[in-house]
């Protein structure tokens, strides 16, 4: 036990837990102490029963909860990255009004209390079709605009089931941008179903995830995937790869 002598208004500081203890008053055999400590430092009186003095602890998040939180954080970071990339493309094309609109939408997504703006239509050139499969609505909307801004035609789906249904009733896309973690039918299951159908042999599949292929227990291209991009996705690099995969010479198209 460390024993220290302190006068009134003198402090004892414990730097490792960012806590200080000050002698406020000494009177009639009692010492009044003032304790300044972070909220996560539990302070109790030693004379309390053990049960009462036991610090209350917030249960640590489970492995699944931690993974879900990490996934959500990566998606949010990807949303911001793609939104900034879209605004950059629009500014580079001289579309200042569109870039301002994109930035306002991005700020609104970061602050849901802000008033929403109506969506604007973006014209697209006659270019290869990209099927974008993403369950996060905001991320899907921003990424679709990034790809459209490069002149590609974009069709969207909310998950694997929606993507498979879309491919049954519409002409096959040239490329599928596929999120790997989705409800109902995840990315790997969607890839397996598509690759079993020879009609879609020429369709390129680009996987997108906050995790590496090793997280899913597969090699990068061993699961029928042509490319794998870890979120946050670099928009410029992605567009360059889409052009390479499709042989397109897509250009940014202004409204």
VEXDREN-2710 file (C-alpha; in Angstrom, 1 decimal):
% VEXDREN-2710
k/r/px/py/pz
1/UNK/0.0/0.0/0.0
2/UNK/1.3/3.5/-0.9
3/UNK/0.8/6.0/1.9
4/UNK/0.8/9.7/1.0
5/UNK/0.3/12.9/3.1
6/UNK/-1.7/15.7/1.5
7/UNK/-2.9/19.1/2.7
8/UNK/-6.2/20.7/1.9
9/UNK/-6.5/21.5/-1.9
10/UNK/-3.6/19.3/-2.7
11/UNK/-4.1/16.5/-5.2
12/UNK/-3.0/12.9/-5.9
13/UNK/-2.8/12.2/-9.6
14/UNK/-3.1/8.7/-11.2
15/UNK/-2.1/9.3/-14.8
16/UNK/-2.6/5.7/-16.0
17/UNK/-6.4/6.1/-15.5
18/UNK/-6.6/9.8/-16.0
19/UNK/-7.8/10.3/-12.4
20/UNK/-7.1/12.9/-9.7
21/UNK/-8.0/12.9/-6.0
22/UNK/-8.1/16.2/-4.1
23/UNK/-8.3/16.8/-0.4
24/UNK/-11.3/19.2/-0.1
25/UNK/-11.7/19.4/3.7
26/UNK/-10.4/17.9/6.9
27/UNK/-12.8/18.2/9.9
28/UNK/-13.6/16.3/13.0
29/UNK/-11.6/13.2/12.0
30/UNK/-13.1/13.1/8.6
31/UNK/-11.5/13.9/5.2
32/UNK/-13.6/15.0/2.3
33/UNK/-12.2/14.0/-1.0
34/UNK/-13.0/15.3/-4.5
35/UNK/-12.4/12.7/-7.3
36/UNK/-12.1/13.6/-10.9
37/UNK/-12.2/10.5/-13.1
38/UNK/-13.4/9.3/-16.5
39/UNK/-16.9/7.7/-16.6
40/UNK/-15.5/4.3/-17.2
41/UNK/-13.6/4.4/-13.9
42/UNK/-16.0/2.9/-11.2
43/UNK/-15.6/4.5/-7.8
44/UNK/-17.1/2.9/-4.6
45/UNK/-16.8/3.1/-0.9
46/UNK/-14.7/0.4/0.7
47/UNK/-17.2/-0.3/3.6
48/UNK/-20.0/-1.3/1.2
49/UNK/-20.7/-5.0/1.0
50/UNK/-18.8/-6.8/-1.8
51/UNK/-22.0/-7.3/-3.9
52/UNK/-22.8/-3.6/-3.8
53/UNK/-19.2/-2.5/-4.4
54/UNK/-18.7/-4.7/-7.4
55/UNK/-18.4/-2.5/-10.4
56/UNK/-21.1/-2.8/-13.0
57/UNK/-19.8/-3.9/-16.3
58/UNK/-21.3/-3.5/-19.7
59/UNK/-21.2/-6.9/-21.4
60/UNK/-18.6/-7.1/-24.1
61/UNK/-20.1/-7.4/-27.6
62/UNK/-20.3/-10.9/-29.0
63/UNK/-18.1/-11.9/-31.9
64/UNK/-21.1/-11.6/-34.3
65/UNK/-22.0/-8.2/-32.9
66/UNK/-18.4/-7.0/-33.3
67/UNK/-18.3/-8.3/-36.9
68/UNK/-21.6/-6.6/-37.7
69/UNK/-20.4/-3.3/-36.2
70/UNK/-17.1/-3.6/-38.2
71/UNK/-19.1/-4.3/-41.4
72/UNK/-21.4/-1.4/-40.8
73/UNK/-18.4/0.9/-40.2
74/UNK/-16.7/-0.2/-43.4
75/UNK/-19.9/0.3/-45.4
76/UNK/-20.2/3.9/-44.0
77/UNK/-16.6/4.6/-44.9
78/UNK/-17.2/3.2/-48.4
79/UNK/-20.2/5.4/-48.8
80/UNK/-18.2/8.5/-47.9
81/UNK/-15.3/7.5/-50.2
82/UNK/-17.6/6.8/-53.2
83/UNK/-19.6/10.0/-52.6
84/UNK/-16.4/12.1/-52.7
85/UNK/-15.2/10.2/-55.7
86/UNK/-18.4/11.0/-57.6
87/UNK/-18.2/14.7/-56.7
88/UNK/-14.6/14.7/-57.9
89/UNK/-15.6/13.1/-61.2
90/UNK/-18.3/15.7/-61.7
91/UNK/-16.0/18.6/-60.9
92/UNK/-13.4/17.2/-63.3
93/UNK/-16.1/17.2/-66.0
94/UNK/-17.0/20.8/-65.2
95/UNK/-20.4/19.8/-63.7
96/UNK/-20.2/22.1/-60.7
97/UNK/-23.9/22.1/-59.9
98/UNK/-24.0/18.3/-60.0
99/UNK/-21.0/18.1/-57.7
100/UNK/-22.6/20.5/-55.2
101/UNK/-25.7/18.4/-55.3
102/UNK/-23.7/15.2/-54.7
103/UNK/-21.9/16.8/-51.7
104/UNK/-25.2/18.0/-50.2
105/UNK/-26.6/14.5/-50.6
106/UNK/-23.6/13.1/-48.9
107/UNK/-23.8/15.5/-46.0
108/UNK/-27.5/14.7/-45.7
109/UNK/-26.7/11.0/-45.5
110/UNK/-24.1/11.7/-42.7
111/UNK/-26.7/13.9/-40.9
112/UNK/-30.2/12.3/-41.4
113/UNK/-31.9/15.3/-39.7
114/UNK/-31.0/17.6/-42.6
115/UNK/-33.7/18.2/-45.2
116/UNK/-33.6/15.8/-48.1
117/UNK/-33.1/17.0/-51.7
118/UNK/-35.0/15.4/-54.7
119/UNK/-32.9/13.0/-56.7
120/UNK/-31.6/14.1/-60.0
121/UNK/-31.5/11.9/-63.1
122/UNK/-28.1/11.2/-64.7
123/UNK/-27.9/10.6/-68.4
124/UNK/-26.0/7.5/-69.6
125/UNK/-24.3/6.7/-72.8
126/UNK/-24.9/3.5/-74.8
127/UNK/-22.3/1.5/-72.9
128/UNK/-22.1/-2.0/-71.4
129/UNK/-24.6/-2.8/-68.6
130/UNK/-23.4/-3.2/-65.0
131/UNK/-25.6/-5.0/-62.5
132/UNK/-24.9/-3.5/-59.1
133/UNK/-25.9/-5.8/-56.2
134/UNK/-25.8/-4.1/-52.8
135/UNK/-28.1/-4.3/-49.8
136/UNK/-27.2/-0.9/-48.3
137/UNK/-29.5/1.6/-50.1
138/UNK/-27.3/4.6/-49.6
139/UNK/-24.1/2.8/-50.7
140/UNK/-26.0/1.3/-53.6
141/UNK/-27.3/4.7/-54.8
142/UNK/-23.9/6.5/-54.5
143/UNK/-21.9/3.7/-56.2
144/UNK/-24.5/3.5/-59.0
145/UNK/-24.0/7.2/-59.7
146/UNK/-20.2/6.8/-59.7
147/UNK/-20.5/4.1/-62.3
148/UNK/-23.2/6.0/-64.4
149/UNK/-21.0/9.1/-64.3
150/UNK/-18.4/7.1/-66.3
151/UNK/-21.1/6.4/-69.0
152/UNK/-22.1/2.8/-68.0
153/UNK/-25.7/1.7/-67.9
154/UNK/-26.5/0.5/-64.4
155/UNK/-29.2/-1.8/-63.1
156/UNK/-29.4/-2.3/-59.3
157/UNK/-30.5/-5.2/-57.1
158/UNK/-30.9/-5.2/-53.3
159/UNK/-29.6/-8.7/-52.7
160/UNK/-28.7/-12.0/-54.3
161/UNK/-32.3/-13.1/-54.8
162/UNK/-33.2/-9.8/-56.5
163/UNK/-30.1/-10.1/-58.7
164/UNK/-30.9/-13.6/-59.8
165/UNK/-34.5/-12.6/-60.6
166/UNK/-33.3/-9.6/-62.6
167/UNK/-30.9/-11.7/-64.6
168/UNK/-33.8/-14.1/-65.5
169/UNK/-36.1/-11.4/-66.9
170/UNK/-33.6/-9.0/-68.5
171/UNK/-30.6/-9.3/-70.9
172/UNK/-27.5/-10.4/-69.1
173/UNK/-25.2/-7.6/-67.9
174/UNK/-21.6/-7.5/-68.9
175/UNK/-20.4/-7.1/-65.3
176/UNK/-21.9/-7.7/-61.9
177/UNK/-20.6/-5.6/-59.0
178/UNK/-21.5/-7.9/-56.1
179/UNK/-21.5/-7.2/-52.4
180/UNK/-20.5/-10.4/-50.6
181/UNK/-22.4/-9.9/-47.3
182/UNK/-26.1/-9.7/-47.9
183/UNK/-29.4/-11.1/-46.5
184/UNK/-31.4/-13.8/-48.1
185/UNK/-28.7/-14.9/-50.6
186/UNK/-25.1/-13.8/-49.9
187/UNK/-22.4/-13.1/-52.4
188/UNK/-20.8/-16.5/-52.6
189/UNK/-24.1/-18.3/-53.0
190/UNK/-25.1/-15.9/-55.8
191/UNK/-21.8/-16.5/-57.6
192/UNK/-22.2/-20.3/-57.4
193/UNK/-25.8/-20.1/-58.8
194/UNK/-24.7/-17.8/-61.7
195/UNK/-21.6/-19.9/-62.6
196/UNK/-23.8/-23.1/-62.8
197/UNK/-25.7/-21.5/-65.7
198/UNK/-23.7/-21.5/-69.0
199/UNK/-25.8/-18.7/-70.3
200/UNK/-23.9/-16.4/-68.1
201/UNK/-20.4/-17.7/-68.8
202/UNK/-19.3/-14.4/-70.3
203/UNK/-20.5/-12.3/-67.4
204/UNK/-17.7/-10.9/-65.3
205/UNK/-18.2/-10.8/-61.6
206/UNK/-16.5/-8.3/-59.4
207/UNK/-16.8/-9.0/-55.6
208/UNK/-16.9/-6.1/-53.1
209/UNK/-16.5/-6.6/-49.4
210/UNK/-15.0/-5.1/-46.3
211/UNK/-13.1/-8.4/-45.9
212/UNK/-10.5/-10.2/-47.9
213/UNK/-11.3/-13.5/-49.8
214/UNK/-9.5/-15.4/-47.1
215/UNK/-12.2/-14.3/-44.6
216/UNK/-14.7/-16.3/-46.7
217/UNK/-12.4/-19.3/-47.0
218/UNK/-11.7/-18.8/-50.8
219/UNK/-8.9/-17.8/-53.0
220/UNK/-9.4/-14.5/-54.8
221/UNK/-10.6/-16.0/-58.1
222/UNK/-11.3/-19.6/-57.0
223/UNK/-15.0/-19.0/-56.4
224/UNK/-15.8/-17.9/-59.9
225/UNK/-15.0/-14.2/-59.2
226/UNK/-13.0/-12.2/-61.8
227/UNK/-11.9/-9.5/-59.4
228/UNK/-12.1/-8.8/-55.7
229/UNK/-12.1/-5.2/-54.2
230/UNK/-11.9/-4.6/-50.5
231/UNK/-14.0/-1.7/-49.2
232/UNK/-13.7/1.2/-49.2
233/UNK/-13.6/0.9/-53.0
234/UNK/-11.4/3.3/-55.0
235/UNK/-13.9/4.7/-57.5
236/UNK/-11.3/5.7/-60.1
237/UNK/-9.6/2.4/-60.0
238/UNK/-13.0/0.5/-60.2
239/UNK/-14.0/2.5/-63.3
240/UNK/-10.7/1.7/-64.9
241/UNK/-11.2/-2.0/-64.2
242/UNK/-14.8/-1.9/-65.5
243/UNK/-13.5/-0.5/-68.8
244/UNK/-10.8/-3.2/-68.9
245/UNK/-13.3/-6.0/-68.2
246/UNK/-15.8/-4.8/-70.8
247/UNK/-13.5/-3.4/-73.4
248/UNK/-15.5/-0.1/-73.1
249/UNK/-14.2/3.4/-73.7
250/UNK/-16.8/4.9/-71.3
251/UNK/-16.7/8.6/-70.8
252/UNK/-18.3/10.8/-68.1
253/UNK/-21.6/11.9/-69.4
254/UNK/-23.1/15.2/-68.2
255/UNK/-26.8/15.8/-67.7
END
